[in-house]
Amino acid sequence: MSDTVKNYIKFISGNKTERECVKSTIELAEKAGFKNIEEKDSLVAGDKVYISIYGKSIVLFEIGTTPIEEGMNILCAHIDSPRLDLKMKPLYEKNGIVYLNTHYYGGIKKYQWVTLPLAIHGVIAKKNGEVIEVCMGEDDDDYTFAISDILPHIAQEQMKKSASDFIPGENLDLVAALNRKEKKDEGKKAVLDILEKRYGMEEDDFLSAELEVVPAGKAKYLGLRKDMVIGYGQDDRVCAYTSLEAVLEHKGAKRTCCCLLVDKEEIGSVGATGMDSLLLENALYEVLSRFGGYDAIKVRRSLKNSYMLSSDVNSALDPLNMDLYDEENSSKLGGGIVFNKYTGSRGKGGASDANAEYIAKLRKILDEREITFQMADMAKVDVGGGGTIAKYAAWYGMSVIDSGVAVLSMHSPFEITSTFDIETARKCYSAFLDIE
C-alpha cells in the first residue's frame, strides 16, 4: 500500500475537527519548509508561506515565477464534517442519568448516530485567555459516550415513523454518567468534578467552548483485499489531505500554487472561516502586500485568471440502490478521481457549472500523465443533490470544477472510499499544480 494511503489513514484518525486539521497541517507544512506569513516582510519566487484563519481554516502558497496577477492554481477542500456539537448549556441530569445536550451539525441521518461509541474533541476558552484542548473517548482506557435508543420489543410506534422522524434531534444527547447516590444532581456534580480535575474547567466554561461529538476510534482498511478505507470524516478530508500532500511536495512552481482548506462547508460555507467570506481575498492581499504594496486590480486579475479544483467528494454508485443513480453518469469506487461538471440539485440549482474549455485543459494533462478519471453526477436528476464551495470561487470569475473521491455511505459516521481513488486523487492534484 502506498505511503499516501497510510499517511491519510493516520491523518483522519488523529484529526477529527477542523481545528485539529489546521494544527496538523501547520506542523506538516513547517516540516516541508513553509513559514507563517507573519514572519515574512517580502516574498520572492519559490517562497512557501501559510496563513491560518482563527485556527479553523488555512491557506498555503507556493510563490511562482510568473506574476501572480496572471493567476494561480488553487486546490480547495473543506475540513469540517457532519457531527454533533455540544450546546452552550449541555449538562443535565434526568432520572438518574447524566446527559450532554447536543445540536447536530450538517446533513446527517440522525438514526445513524445512536448506540455508537462517541468521543468529544474541541477546545475550552477560559476567561483568562487560556485555550484548553479537549479529547475524551479515543484512548482504549478512557471513558467514552453514546446516545441510547429504545429496544425493539417496545418500539412498535417508533418503527411506524419515517426515518427522519423516529429519532428527534433533541434526543441526540450523550449518556455521560449515572447518579449512583440517588441525590438530586449528584451525578452532574460528579461529572463537573471530573472535568475540573482533567481540564480545570467549571460549568460556565461550556459557554465559551467548541466541543464536537464524533465517532470514536481510528480509520481502518476495509475488505479482504485492503482496497478500501472506512473511517469518519472522509467527506472531505480525503480531498483535503491529498491536496495538502500535493502542495507540500510540489517544487518549482511557475504559476503560484495555493492550497485552501476551509471550514463550514457542511452548513453553507458561512462565517469568517467559510468560503462564502473574504478569506481567500484577504489572504491574497497579504501575499501581494509583500510584493510592494496594496494593489486591488492585481487581486482581481489574479482571482479571475486562476484555476481551481473544488476538491470535494462525490457520491459513489451504490449497487444495492440502483434506482437512485444514472449508471452511465455515476462515479464508482475504484474508478479514479471524479470530476463533477455541476453539482446543485434539480435543474442544477446552486451549481457553478464548469466551462468546456477548462475541462478540456484538465483532460489533456490527466491523459498525458495517464491518470485515471471519471465524469459523474451525484444521482438521478430529480433525486436530489448538494452544493459545494465551487460556486463561491466562481464568483471571482475563475475557472473551477468539482473534483474529488467517490464515497460510499457519505455523511454517515463511517464512510467508505477506495485506496486506488485516494492515490489517484493525489496524482491528479499534483498534475493540476503544473498546469500553465
C-alpha angles and dihedrals in degrees: 000000000000124000089241093064094042092049091045093054089050091048097052092041091057100034114056100150133053091247092054090048092052093047092051091043090056091050092050093043094052090050087054092053102265118143132205104260089229087070092058125077093180138016134214134181111294096030116132120206140163136206121204118207109208089321090284103085130029139194123202124193133194104193112228133212096245120076110277092230087069087070143265136249104237129193109194125183135156125242101195120094137189111282144129123275125206112243121240092260101029106151120094140141127223128179094336099316124103115217139189112219117225143189117208120238122213131348110329138156097237095209091061092067100059125100093012126124105255134192134203120228129174146075140292115212111203126204092249089064096258116137114203122199115225130203119162127166105024104095118080093239095041124098118258138195139231143182113238128225133193121261119258092242091073100025098094094119093040092054092054091064125087118266091251092055110036093079106046115211090238089060094061091098123139122244101231108165147335130249100232096172096058092227118132112270092353090129092049090051090051091053091050090050090054092048092048091051095045102038106011090241133142127205095266089059088075085074091069100034134107104207118170125195113218137163112281121236140046132293114256144189111269128214137022092282095046088232096134138052125220119195148117123281100017086140097101112346091078088068094036094055096044090047090049093049091050093053095043092054097040119111137182100026117193096184112039109265122218134188114197118190111184142186134225099035091129092061099040104289090275130155134038093303097045128093092247089075137072094267095115092042092047091049091051091051088054090054096045092047086064090056094062110301148302115336116165096186091057090054091051093047093046093053094043092050095046129109119218137188107205090212103207132137127258130214112265120227108265109210090201092058104039094150090075097057141067094224097206092051100042130099119242132208107258093020096111132245114347125227116196110193092198134006123183123099134278111348089013092284110180095013131129095207109210119238122249096240092058093049089051090054090052093046090053097056094041092052091046090055094040094239115163115234140165134203116222151160123225095242142319115324098256098034096083140256145197144243131246138191092273095094092056091055092045088058087074091055096250125140110258139167134176111254127171152107126306112246129199117207090017116195092016121122089257117034128190129227136168120252089218091055091049091053091045092051089054091052092046094052092049091051092048091057089062096055112121 
